Amino acid sequence: MLGIAGVLLAFFYHAPPVKLSYRGLGEIAVATVYGPMICCGTFLVQRNEISTETIFLSIPLGILIAAFLVINEFPDRIADLSAHKMNLVVRLGVKKSTWLFFSLIATAYLGIGLLPLAGLTPNVWLGLIGLPLGLSAVRRLHLTKQTH
């Protein structure tokens, strides 16, 4: 069932009549597929179960993947708008999307920081290694927004 849901989300990312990427739902679909669905699906195939820890670990990953999509939508926003691709950056505009990107980065890394409270090993904090790069991207996006 998990695999079927993943295939449907991937297919309807672009395919009509759903076209998730044109309705501001593509980021959520990709975050779900590339975060929890792939992580949990891989764990399920190997262990014949899905653990709570795997779900917890996969959520920050999915959020970071959504952040990756959002930041890559900024340079394309005018072309996306003309093609009626109403992704989140087009729908929200530059200012709100900048805050969305910051919120995604902050939420993902806060989630990684809190994972040991859910019983996971503190070794998960190695995932915080990307935090300076995430904050640098937020800063650059904010500065770019101010000049355009």
Helices and strands as residue ranges (DSSP letters): H 2-11, G 20-22, H 26-32, I 33-37, H 38-47, H 52-73, H 77-82, H 88-114, G 115-118, G 122-130, H 131-147
